[in-house]
């Protein structure tokens, strides 16, 4: 199944958080923070949103940081995805 977001929406899949600390302590799932780094899966076409032209500047495959409480989470075919607005993306991550 393929997710195709509308307007200024972006489908992302969060990157798994580390299960151990730098000192080697194993964290239980409830103690781990929700990751805020994700890979862009698909991007809407942009367009006129609330009277303003929105140009999409992220692309599938980009790694991004997004706002902590942004978006809506969905589980499709056993995979977890988050649909967020492009304006909730704080930065691109380059290696």
Backbone atoms as SQL, in Angstrom:
CREATE TABLE atoms (id INTEGER PRIMARY KEY, chain TEXT, resi INTEGER, resn TEXT, atom TEXT, x REAL, y REAL, z REAL);
INSERT INTO atoms VALUES
  (1, 'A', 1, 'UNK', 'N', 0.835, -1.164, 0.000),
  (2, 'A', 1, 'UNK', 'CA', 0.000, 0.000, 0.000),
  (3, 'A', 1, 'UNK', 'C', 0.888, 1.237, 0.000),
  (4, 'A', 2, 'UNK', 'N', 0.505, 2.271, -0.747),
  (5, 'A', 2, 'UNK', 'CA', 1.295, 3.488, -0.863),
  (6, 'A', 2, 'UNK', 'C', 0.503, 4.662, -0.293),
  (7, 'A', 3, 'UNK', 'N', 1.128, 5.443, 0.585),
  (8, 'A', 3, 'UNK', 'CA', 0.496, 6.624, 1.160),
  (9, 'A', 3, 'UNK', 'C', 0.863, 7.843, 0.319),
  (10, 'A', 4, 'UNK', 'N', -0.145, 8.585, -0.127),
  (11, 'A', 4, 'UNK', 'CA', 0.077, 9.798, -0.904),
  (12, 'A', 4, 'UNK', 'C', -0.579, 10.949, -0.152),
  (13, 'A', 5, 'UNK', 'N', 0.218, 11.794, 0.506),
  (14, 'A', 5, 'UNK', 'CA', -0.351, 12.893, 1.284),
  (15, 'A', 5, 'UNK', 'C', -0.914, 13.992, 0.394),
  (16, 'A', 6, 'UNK', 'N', -1.825, 14.767, 0.937),
  (17, 'A', 6, 'UNK', 'CA', -2.439, 15.863, 0.204),
  (18, 'A', 6, 'UNK', 'C', -1.868, 17.198, 0.658),
  (19, 'A', 7, 'UNK', 'N', -1.916, 18.180, -0.234),
  (20, 'A', 7, 'UNK', 'CA', -1.523, 19.561, 0.035),
  (21, 'A', 7, 'UNK', 'C', -0.124, 19.671, 0.644),
  (22, 'A', 8, 'UNK', 'N', -0.011, 20.242, 1.856),
  (23, 'A', 8, 'UNK', 'CA', 1.311, 20.476, 2.461),
  (24, 'A', 8, 'UNK', 'C', 1.676, 19.408, 3.483),
  (25, 'A', 9, 'UNK', 'N', 1.104, 18.241, 3.360),
  (26, 'A', 9, 'UNK', 'CA', 1.365, 17.151, 4.303),
  (27, 'A', 9, 'UNK', 'C', 2.564, 16.317, 3.837),
  (28, 'A', 10, 'UNK', 'N', 3.238, 15.708, 4.830),
  (29, 'A', 10, 'UNK', 'CA', 4.405, 14.881, 4.578),
  (30, 'A', 10, 'UNK', 'C', 4.255, 13.597, 5.391),
  (31, 'A', 11, 'UNK', 'N', 4.487, 12.452, 4.763),
  (32, 'A', 11, 'UNK', 'CA', 4.462, 11.172, 5.476),
  (33, 'A', 11, 'UNK', 'C', 5.902, 10.841, 5.859),
  (34, 'A', 12, 'UNK', 'N', 6.108, 10.610, 7.172),
  (35, 'A', 12, 'UNK', 'CA', 7.439, 10.274, 7.659),
  (36, 'A', 12, 'UNK', 'C', 7.388, 8.984, 8.460),
  (37, 'A', 13, 'UNK', 'N', 8.519, 8.353, 8.593),
  (38, 'A', 13, 'UNK', 'CA', 8.650, 7.154, 9.419),
  (39, 'A', 13, 'UNK', 'C', 9.799, 7.422, 10.371),
  (40, 'A', 14, 'UNK', 'N', 9.497, 7.381, 11.678),
  (41, 'A', 14, 'UNK', 'CA', 10.530, 7.754, 12.633),
  (42, 'A', 14, 'UNK', 'C', 11.649, 6.723, 12.659),
  (43, 'A', 15, 'UNK', 'N', 12.816, 7.242, 12.969),
  (44, 'A', 15, 'UNK', 'CA', 14.012, 6.417, 13.063),
  (45, 'A', 15, 'UNK', 'C', 14.060, 5.870, 14.475),
  (46, 'A', 16, 'UNK', 'N', 14.300, 4.574, 14.602),
  (47, 'A', 16, 'UNK', 'CA', 14.286, 3.919, 15.912),
  (48, 'A', 16, 'UNK', 'C', 15.249, 4.567, 16.891),
  (49, 'A', 17, 'UNK', 'N', 14.772, 4.777, 18.115),
  (50, 'A', 17, 'UNK', 'CA', 15.592, 5.349, 19.176),
  (51, 'A', 17, 'UNK', 'C', 16.535, 4.285, 19.716),
  (52, 'A', 18, 'UNK', 'N', 17.641, 4.744, 20.267),
  (53, 'A', 18, 'UNK', 'CA', 18.590, 3.814, 20.873),
  (54, 'A', 18, 'UNK', 'C', 17.986, 3.234, 22.142),
  (55, 'A', 19, 'UNK', 'N', 18.163, 1.955, 22.349),
  (56, 'A', 19, 'UNK', 'CA', 17.615, 1.294, 23.523),
  (57, 'A', 19, 'UNK', 'C', 18.579, 1.304, 24.699),
  (58, 'A', 20, 'UNK', 'N', 19.797, 1.791, 24.485),
  (59, 'A', 20, 'UNK', 'CA', 20.763, 1.877, 25.572),
  (60, 'A', 20, 'UNK', 'C', 21.314, 3.298, 25.629),
  (61, 'A', 21, 'UNK', 'N', 21.740, 3.695, 26.820),
  (62, 'A', 21, 'UNK', 'CA', 22.363, 5.006, 26.982),
  (63, 'A', 21, 'UNK', 'C', 23.822, 4.918, 26.565),
  (64, 'A', 22, 'UNK', 'N', 24.489, 6.048, 26.543),
  (65, 'A', 22, 'UNK', 'CA', 25.906, 6.073, 26.168),
  (66, 'A', 22, 'UNK', 'C', 26.751, 5.257, 27.142),
  (67, 'A', 23, 'UNK', 'N', 26.296, 5.153, 28.393),
  (68, 'A', 23, 'UNK', 'CA', 27.057, 4.382, 29.385),
  (69, 'A', 23, 'UNK', 'C', 26.672, 2.905, 29.402),
  (70, 'A', 24, 'UNK', 'N', 25.745, 2.477, 28.524),
  (71, 'A', 24, 'UNK', 'CA', 25.401, 1.072, 28.401),
  (72, 'A', 24, 'UNK', 'C', 24.177, 0.621, 29.177),
  (73, 'A', 25, 'UNK', 'N', 23.455, 1.546, 29.795),
  (74, 'A', 25, 'UNK', 'CA', 22.239, 1.186, 30.539),
  (75, 'A', 25, 'UNK', 'C', 21.113, 0.924, 29.550),
  (76, 'A', 26, 'UNK', 'N', 20.444, -0.211, 29.688),
  (77, 'A', 26, 'UNK', 'CA', 19.338, -0.572, 28.798),
  (78, 'A', 26, 'UNK', 'C', 18.065, 0.094, 29.303),
  (79, 'A', 27, 'UNK', 'N', 17.391, 0.824, 28.397),
  (80, 'A', 27, 'UNK', 'CA', 16.165, 1.533, 28.759),
  (81, 'A', 27, 'UNK', 'C', 14.941, 0.712, 28.385),
  (82, 'A', 28, 'UNK', 'N', 13.954, 0.574, 29.277),
  (83, 'A', 28, 'UNK', 'CA', 12.707, -0.075, 28.903),
  (84, 'A', 28, 'UNK', 'C', 11.934, 0.827, 27.949),
  (85, 'A', 29, 'UNK', 'N', 11.028, 0.257, 27.190),
  (86, 'A', 29, 'UNK', 'CA', 10.263, 1.008, 26.196),
  (87, 'A', 29, 'UNK', 'C', 9.558, 2.220, 26.766),
  (88, 'A', 30, 'UNK', 'N', 9.059, 2.121, 28.006),
  (89, 'A', 30, 'UNK', 'CA', 8.328, 3.239, 28.597),
  (90, 'A', 30, 'UNK', 'C', 9.243, 4.398, 28.958),
  (91, 'A', 31, 'UNK', 'N', 10.538, 4.170, 29.123),
  (92, 'A', 31, 'UNK', 'CA', 11.475, 5.223, 29.505),
  (93, 'A', 31, 'UNK', 'C', 12.097, 5.913, 28.301),
  (94, 'A', 32, 'UNK', 'N', 11.910, 5.344, 27.117),
  (95, 'A', 32, 'UNK', 'CA', 12.514, 5.933, 25.929),
  (96, 'A', 32, 'UNK', 'C', 11.702, 7.125, 25.458),
  (97, 'A', 33, 'UNK', 'N', 12.391, 8.171, 25.019),
  (98, 'A', 33, 'UNK', 'CA', 11.707, 9.332, 24.476),
  (99, 'A', 33, 'UNK', 'C', 11.233, 9.028, 23.069),
  (100, 'A', 34, 'UNK', 'N', 10.124, 9.661, 22.698),
  (101, 'A', 34, 'UNK', 'CA', 9.630, 9.540, 21.338),
  (102, 'A', 34, 'UNK', 'C', 10.657, 10.187, 20.413),
  (103, 'A', 35, 'UNK', 'N', 11.127, 9.478, 19.389),
  (104, 'A', 35, 'UNK', 'CA', 12.128, 10.057, 18.500),
  (105, 'A', 35, 'UNK', 'C', 11.537, 11.204, 17.698),
  (106, 'A', 36, 'UNK', 'N', 12.343, 12.204, 17.443),
  (107, 'A', 36, 'UNK', 'CA', 11.901, 13.341, 16.659),
  (108, 'A', 36, 'UNK', 'C', 12.641, 13.413, 15.333),
  (109, 'A', 37, 'UNK', 'N', 13.392, 12.383, 15.007),
  (110, 'A', 37, 'UNK', 'CA', 14.092, 12.315, 13.737),
  (111, 'A', 37, 'UNK', 'C', 13.386, 11.270, 12.884),
  (112, 'A', 38, 'UNK', 'N', 13.166, 11.605, 11.618),
  (113, 'A', 38, 'UNK', 'CA', 12.410, 10.702, 10.757),
  (114, 'A', 38, 'UNK', 'C', 12.920, 10.766, 9.328),
  (115, 'A', 39, 'UNK', 'N', 12.549, 9.757, 8.567),
  (116, 'A', 39, 'UNK', 'CA', 12.832, 9.712, 7.139),
  (117, 'A', 39, 'UNK', 'C', 11.545, 10.050, 6.398),
  (118, 'A', 40, 'UNK', 'N', 11.641, 10.933, 5.418),
  (119, 'A', 40, 'UNK', 'CA', 10.479, 11.315, 4.619),
  (120, 'A', 40, 'UNK', 'C', 10.161, 10.168, 3.663),
  (121, 'A', 41, 'UNK', 'N', 8.904, 9.715, 3.696),
  (122, 'A', 41, 'UNK', 'CA', 8.449, 8.624, 2.835),
  (123, 'A', 41, 'UNK', 'C', 7.796, 9.171, 1.568),
  (124, 'A', 42, 'UNK', 'N', 6.876, 10.120, 1.727),
  (125, 'A', 42, 'UNK', 'CA', 6.247, 10.752, 0.569),
  (126, 'A', 42, 'UNK', 'C', 5.807, 12.163, 0.930),
  (127, 'A', 43, 'UNK', 'N', 5.599, 12.986, -0.113),
  (128, 'A', 43, 'UNK', 'CA', 5.338, 14.412, 0.067),
  (129, 'A', 43, 'UNK', 'C', 4.152, 14.817, -0.784),
  (130, 'A', 44, 'UNK', 'N', 3.293, 15.689, -0.227),
  (131, 'A', 44, 'UNK', 'CA', 2.170, 16.235, -0.982),
  (132, 'A', 44, 'UNK', 'C', 2.664, 17.209, -2.050),
  (133, 'A', 45, 'UNK', 'N', 1.736, 17.736, -2.828),
  (134, 'A', 45, 'UNK', 'CA', 2.103, 18.618, -3.939),
  (135, 'A', 45, 'UNK', 'C', 2.204, 20.085, -3.551),
  (136, 'A', 46, 'UNK', 'N', 1.830, 20.441, -2.325),
  (137, 'A', 46, 'UNK', 'CA', 1.835, 21.846, -1.935),
  (138, 'A', 46, 'UNK', 'C', 0.602, 22.528, -2.492),
  (139, 'A', 47, 'UNK', 'N', 0.735, 23.771, -2.911),
  (140, 'A', 47, 'UNK', 'CA', -0.390, 24.508, -3.464),
  (141, 'A', 47, 'UNK', 'C', -0.734, 25.699, -2.596),
  (142, 'A', 48, 'UNK', 'N', -1.941, 26.213, -2.758),
  (143, 'A', 48, 'UNK', 'CA', -2.386, 27.367, -1.990),
  (144, 'A', 48, 'UNK', 'C', -3.067, 26.867, -0.717),
  (145, 'A', 49, 'UNK', 'N', -2.468, 27.174, 0.427),
  (146, 'A', 49, 'UNK', 'CA', -2.973, 26.771, 1.730),
  (147, 'A', 49, 'UNK', 'C', -3.255, 28.044, 2.521),
  (148, 'A', 50, 'UNK', 'N', -4.490, 28.230, 2.955),
  (149, 'A', 50, 'UNK', 'CA', -4.889, 29.422, 3.711),
  (150, 'A', 50, 'UNK', 'C', -4.495, 30.712, 2.987),
  (151, 'A', 51, 'UNK', 'N', -4.633, 30.730, 1.676),
  (152, 'A', 51, 'UNK', 'CA', -4.344, 31.919, 0.885),
  (153, 'A', 51, 'UNK', 'C', -2.881, 32.160, 0.586),
  (154, 'A', 52, 'UNK', 'N', -2.010, 31.247, 0.997),
  (155, 'A', 52, 'UNK', 'CA', -0.575, 31.407, 0.754),
  (156, 'A', 52, 'UNK', 'C', -0.065, 30.255, -0.093),
  (157, 'A', 53, 'UNK', 'N', 0.829, 30.569, -1.027),
  (158, 'A', 53, 'UNK', 'CA', 1.444, 29.542, -1.865),
  (159, 'A', 53, 'UNK', 'C', 2.466, 28.763, -1.039),
  (160, 'A', 54, 'UNK', 'N', 2.320, 27.436, -0.994),
  (161, 'A', 54, 'UNK', 'CA', 3.252, 26.583, -0.246),
  (162, 'A', 54, 'UNK', 'C', 4.032, 25.739, -1.241),
  (163, 'A', 55, 'UNK', 'N', 5.358, 25.914, -1.225),
  (164, 'A', 55, 'UNK', 'CA', 6.248, 25.123, -2.078),
  (165, 'A', 55, 'UNK', 'C', 6.881, 24.051, -1.206),
  (166, 'A', 56, 'UNK', 'N', 6.844, 22.818, -1.636),
  (167, 'A', 56, 'UNK', 'CA', 7.397, 21.709, -0.865),
  (168, 'A', 56, 'UNK', 'C', 8.917, 21.691, -1.039),
  (169, 'A', 57, 'UNK', 'N', 9.636, 21.709, 0.098),
  (170, 'A', 57, 'UNK', 'CA', 11.093, 21.758, 0.045),
  (171, 'A', 57, 'UNK', 'C', 11.742, 20.484, 0.587),
  (172, 'A', 58, 'UNK', 'N', 10.925, 19.536, 1.050),
  (173, 'A', 58, 'UNK', 'CA', 11.460, 18.230, 1.456),
  (174, 'A', 58, 'UNK', 'C', 11.104, 17.207, 0.387),
  (175, 'A', 59, 'UNK', 'N', 11.889, 16.161, 0.318),
  (176, 'A', 59, 'UNK', 'CA', 11.704, 15.141, -0.711),
  (177, 'A', 59, 'UNK', 'C', 11.811, 13.757, -0.082),
  (178, 'A', 60, 'UNK', 'N', 11.196, 12.737, -0.693),
  (179, 'A', 60, 'UNK', 'CA', 11.328, 11.382, -0.168),
  (180, 'A', 60, 'UNK', 'C', 12.803, 11.003, 0.000),
  (181, 'A', 61, 'UNK', 'N', 13.115, 10.399, 1.135),
  (182, 'A', 61, 'UNK', 'CA', 14.487, 10.000, 1.438),
  (183, 'A', 61, 'UNK', 'C', 15.212, 10.977, 2.343),
  (184, 'A', 62, 'UNK', 'N', 14.711, 12.220, 2.462),
  (185, 'A', 62, 'UNK', 'CA', 15.340, 13.197, 3.354),
  (186, 'A', 62, 'UNK', 'C', 15.179, 12.753, 4.799),
  (187, 'A', 63, 'UNK', 'N', 16.192, 13.048, 5.628),
  (188, 'A', 63, 'UNK', 'CA', 16.074, 12.859, 7.075),
  (189, 'A', 63, 'UNK', 'C', 15.741, 14.217, 7.667),
  (190, 'A', 64, 'UNK', 'N', 14.745, 14.256, 8.558),
  (191, 'A', 64, 'UNK', 'CA', 14.285, 15.525, 9.108),
  (192, 'A', 64, 'UNK', 'C', 14.092, 15.434, 10.624),
  (193, 'A', 65, 'UNK', 'N', 14.110, 16.595, 11.276),
  (194, 'A', 65, 'UNK', 'CA', 13.718, 16.734, 12.667),
  (195, 'A', 65, 'UNK', 'C', 12.362, 17.413, 12.663),
  (196, 'A', 66, 'UNK', 'N', 11.429, 16.923, 13.482),
  (197, 'A', 66, 'UNK', 'CA', 10.093, 17.515, 13.502),
  (198, 'A', 66, 'UNK', 'C', 9.669, 17.827, 14.930),
  (199, 'A', 67, 'UNK', 'N', 8.660, 18.679, 15.068),
  (200, 'A', 67, 'UNK', 'CA', 8.158, 19.090, 16.378),
  (201, 'A', 67, 'UNK', 'C', 7.701, 17.885, 17.177),
  (202, 'A', 68, 'UNK', 'N', 7.901, 17.939, 18.473),
  (203, 'A', 68, 'UNK', 'CA', 7.674, 16.796, 19.351),
  (204, 'A', 68, 'UNK', 'C', 6.243, 16.247, 19.300),
  (205, 'A', 69, 'UNK', 'N', 5.249, 17.104, 19.275),
  (206, 'A', 69, 'UNK', 'CA', 3.864, 16.637, 19.315),
  (207, 'A', 69, 'UNK', 'C', 3.149, 16.811, 17.979),
  (208, 'A', 70, 'UNK', 'N', 3.898, 16.874, 16.908),
  (209, 'A', 70, 'UNK', 'CA', 3.325, 17.112, 15.584),
  (210, 'A', 70, 'UNK', 'C', 2.722, 15.846, 14.992),
  (211, 'A', 71, 'UNK', 'N', 1.712, 16.040, 14.174),
  (212, 'A', 71, 'UNK', 'CA', 1.196, 14.987, 13.318),
  (213, 'A', 71, 'UNK', 'C', 0.268, 13.979, 13.934),
  (214, 'A', 72, 'UNK', 'N', -0.142, 13.058, 13.076),
  (215, 'A', 72, 'UNK', 'CA', -1.022, 11.957, 13.449),
  (216, 'A', 72, 'UNK', 'C', -0.339, 10.654, 13.093),
  (217, 'A', 73, 'UNK', 'N', -0.369, 9.711, 14.030),
  (218, 'A', 73, 'UNK', 'CA', 0.302, 8.433, 13.813),
  (219, 'A', 73, 'UNK', 'C', -0.669, 7.412, 13.231),
  (220, 'A', 74, 'UNK', 'N', -0.165, 6.611, 12.296),
  (221, 'A', 74, 'UNK', 'CA', -0.958, 5.562, 11.662),
  (222, 'A', 74, 'UNK', 'C', -0.124, 4.300, 11.553),
  (223, 'A', 75, 'UNK', 'N', -0.787, 3.159, 11.612),
  (224, 'A', 75, 'UNK', 'CA', -0.117, 1.878, 11.409),
  (225, 'A', 75, 'UNK', 'C', -0.760, 1.226, 10.199),
  (226, 'A', 76, 'UNK', 'N', 0.042, 1.001, 9.159),
  (227, 'A', 76, 'UNK', 'CA', -0.456, 0.413, 7.912),
  (228, 'A', 76, 'UNK', 'C', 0.480, -0.716, 7.522),
  (229, 'A', 77, 'UNK', 'N', -0.088, -1.883, 7.265),
  (230, 'A', 77, 'UNK', 'CA', 0.684, -3.074, 6.885),
  (231, 'A', 77, 'UNK', 'C', 1.802, -3.368, 7.889),
  (232, 'A', 78, 'UNK', 'N', 1.532, -3.145, 9.175),
  (233, 'A', 78, 'UNK', 'CA', 2.499, -3.439, 10.215),
  (234, 'A', 78, 'UNK', 'C', 3.583, -2.387, 10.396),
  (235, 'A', 79, 'UNK', 'N', 3.578, -1.343, 9.597),
  (236, 'A', 79, 'UNK', 'CA', 4.568, -0.264, 9.692),
  (237, 'A', 79, 'UNK', 'C', 3.902, 0.973, 10.288),
  (238, 'A', 80, 'UNK', 'N', 4.650, 1.711, 11.122),
  (239, 'A', 80, 'UNK', 'CA', 4.128, 2.928, 11.727),
  (240, 'A', 80, 'UNK', 'C', 4.581, 4.151, 10.936),
  (241, 'A', 81, 'UNK', 'N', 3.633, 5.038, 10.634),
  (242, 'A', 81, 'UNK', 'CA', 3.903, 6.264, 9.894),
  (243, 'A', 81, 'UNK', 'C', 3.313, 7.444, 10.657),
  (244, 'A', 82, 'UNK', 'N', 3.850, 8.634, 10.382),
  (245, 'A', 82, 'UNK', 'CA', 3.324, 9.862, 10.951),
  (246, 'A', 82, 'UNK', 'C', 3.066, 10.811, 9.787),
  (247, 'A', 83, 'UNK', 'N', 1.882, 11.416, 9.765),
  (248, 'A', 83, 'UNK', 'CA', 1.553, 12.405, 8.750),
  (249, 'A', 83, 'UNK', 'C', 1.614, 13.770, 9.432),
  (250, 'A', 84, 'UNK', 'N', 2.516, 14.634, 8.937),
  (251, 'A', 84, 'UNK', 'CA', 2.709, 15.960, 9.523),
  (252, 'A', 84, 'UNK', 'C', 2.617, 17.024, 8.441),
  (253, 'A', 85, 'UNK', 'N', 2.452, 18.256, 8.863),
  (254, 'A', 85, 'UNK', 'CA', 2.519, 19.386, 7.931),
  (255, 'A', 85, 'UNK', 'C', 3.988, 19.726, 7.706),
  (256, 'A', 86, 'UNK', 'N', 4.287, 20.236, 6.531),
  (257, 'A', 86, 'UNK', 'CA', 5.667, 20.628, 6.256),
  (258, 'A', 86, 'UNK', 'C', 6.137, 21.684, 7.260),
  (259, 'A', 87, 'UNK', 'N', 5.238, 22.538, 7.719),
  (260, 'A', 87, 'UNK', 'CA', 5.622, 23.590, 8.673),
  (261, 'A', 87, 'UNK', 'C', 6.021, 23.035, 10.036),
  (262, 'A', 88, 'UNK', 'N', 5.692, 21.755, 10.327),
  (263, 'A', 88, 'UNK', 'CA', 6.102, 21.117, 11.577),
  (264, 'A', 88, 'UNK', 'C', 7.517, 20.544, 11.491),
  (265, 'A', 89, 'UNK', 'N', 8.107, 20.566, 10.305),
  (266, 'A', 89, 'UNK', 'CA', 9.478, 20.098, 10.140),
  (267, 'A', 89, 'UNK', 'C', 10.411, 21.248, 10.504),
  (268, 'A', 90, 'UNK', 'N', 11.304, 20.972, 11.445),
  (269, 'A', 90, 'UNK', 'CA', 12.198, 22.004, 11.959),
  (270, 'A', 90, 'UNK', 'C', 13.491, 22.123, 11.164),
  (271, 'A', 91, 'UNK', 'N', 14.007, 20.998, 10.658),
  (272, 'A', 91, 'UNK', 'CA', 15.276, 21.035, 9.946),
  (273, 'A', 91, 'UNK', 'C', 15.474, 19.748, 9.147),
  (274, 'A', 92, 'UNK', 'N', 16.297, 19.848, 8.091),
  (275, 'A', 92, 'UNK', 'CA', 16.773, 18.672, 7.382),
  (276, 'A', 92, 'UNK', 'C', 18.064, 18.234, 8.049),
  (277, 'A', 93, 'UNK', 'N', 18.326, 16.933, 8.055),
  (278, 'A', 93, 'UNK', 'CA', 19.560, 16.405, 8.634),
  (279, 'A', 93, 'UNK', 'C', 20.407, 15.852, 7.502),
  (280, 'A', 94, 'UNK', 'N', 21.619, 16.359, 7.387),
  (281, 'A', 94, 'UNK', 'CA', 22.538, 15.875, 6.363),
  (282, 'A', 94, 'UNK', 'C', 23.721, 15.206, 7.038),
  (283, 'A', 95, 'UNK', 'N', 24.186, 14.125, 6.450),
  (284, 'A', 95, 'UNK', 'CA', 25.355, 13.413, 6.999),
  (285, 'A', 95, 'UNK', 'C', 26.583, 13.769, 6.223);
